[in-house]
């Protein structure tokens, strides 16, 4: 629920902390804006507040061309409020409604379509179809403004079925043609041949250096590379190879992508957003830790820590199993051997490892058996690492498998499924940093940090480091 008084103060102060938390619709102009819009502030009586851009669009308002709502940080309104909505949004960001129906989406989540729509209206103010449509439109607008891509490629990259539909939706929404919008935006920055450049906004502060500090020792040789202020990796999507490189600006992640099929660009940027946790709200997380002496001190010293996600959930899961009872460096070495032996330059898929001689990379027999068993379960669909996986169900199934325990289940849930409340309380680093004598004691103490315990783990690991 939005507090109108708080929203009013935030928009009049153009408070950047509220950018993406809500949107302002002006009844006299029919336009909706971000709280930081530089335009003259409208009278309060002419203003309506909405929790998402999609909610404003569903109410009949069109986006502002000056503050560009599509450039707003990800809306975190659903975080911690509804696990079903969270999972649904992840599936939508992976294209679940580009060709599928709301009924199919609801079935994957184990709920009815009417109940899913009701949850979306309650938490986001808009139906799932509207969320997906606004997502496509916002991505198309960014491509129009920031790239020189032909409109045919933009239509395909944004998930529109045809160029005609793309042009109709853009003109109906912005009251301008794509050509006119591009002319208003000015000349786009040129990218190297075969590459695309994007700006992925985030809500500051963002300690990108700390993110790279976490990722660097865990980087898989031949797949990932962490340099001075940059992260780069190769990947495979829909059977096609590509790479991306990311660095941080003041308010947006600077992303360069090389991938041969423009239709994958939206999914790629969404995955990168999850990898770097760009939709996080540092202010809300910091407030949750204000009553804990250790965490409050760390938040003051290093505000803006994020939970590192994953490009690929299966990859993170295998890395976590390899890392059991070995150092971070040791796990990275084993990962590099795995890629070289079974992946041919890319991280191997479950089918390639299910029957492979994994012990040959230097693993104890029981751990090799655990990896093969896990790979068979993933390949058979018994373990779900997709965007819409239920973290609780995932953890329950993982701990039932031989050689896997709660630490692995919590760590993978944190990074692969972006579960903000996952917390491996048996981790030795967390126990040492928190000053707790046992995992049971730490588990009791962590109850006060819900639903942001994954962020607490990142701050405590920083203490340990």
HUZI-V140136 format. One record per run of one state. SS is the DSSP state (a for helix, b for strand, c for the rest). FROM is the first residue (numbers start at 1). LEN is the number of residues. If there is no record, write none. Layout:
BEGIN
SS_FROM_LEN ; SS_FROM_LEN
END
This chain:
BEGIN
c_1_3 ; a_4_10 ; c_14_2 ; a_16_3 ; b_19_1 ; c_20_2 ; b_22_5 ; c_27_4 ; b_31_4 ; c_35_9 ; a_44_3 ; b_47_4 ; c_51_2 ; a_53_6 ; c_59_3 ; b_62_2 ; c_64_5 ; a_69_3 ; c_72_11 ; a_83_11 ; c_94_2 ; a_96_4 ; c_100_2 ; a_102_8 ; c_110_3 ; a_113_12 ; c_125_3 ; a_128_19 ; c_147_4 ; a_151_7 ; c_158_5 ; a_163_12 ; c_175_3 ; a_178_8 ; c_186_9 ; b_195_7 ; c_202_6 ; a_208_9 ; c_217_7 ; b_224_3 ; c_227_4 ; b_231_7 ; c_238_2 ; b_240_9 ; c_249_3 ; b_252_8 ; c_260_2 ; a_262_14 ; c_276_6 ; a_282_7 ; c_289_4 ; a_293_9 ; c_302_11 ; a_313_10 ; c_323_5 ; a_328_16 ; c_344_6 ; a_350_5 ; c_355_3 ; a_358_4 ; c_362_3 ; a_365_15 ; c_380_11 ; a_391_9 ; c_400_6 ; a_406_11 ; c_417_11 ; a_428_7 ; c_435_4 ; a_439_11 ; c_450_3 ; a_453_12 ; c_465_1
END
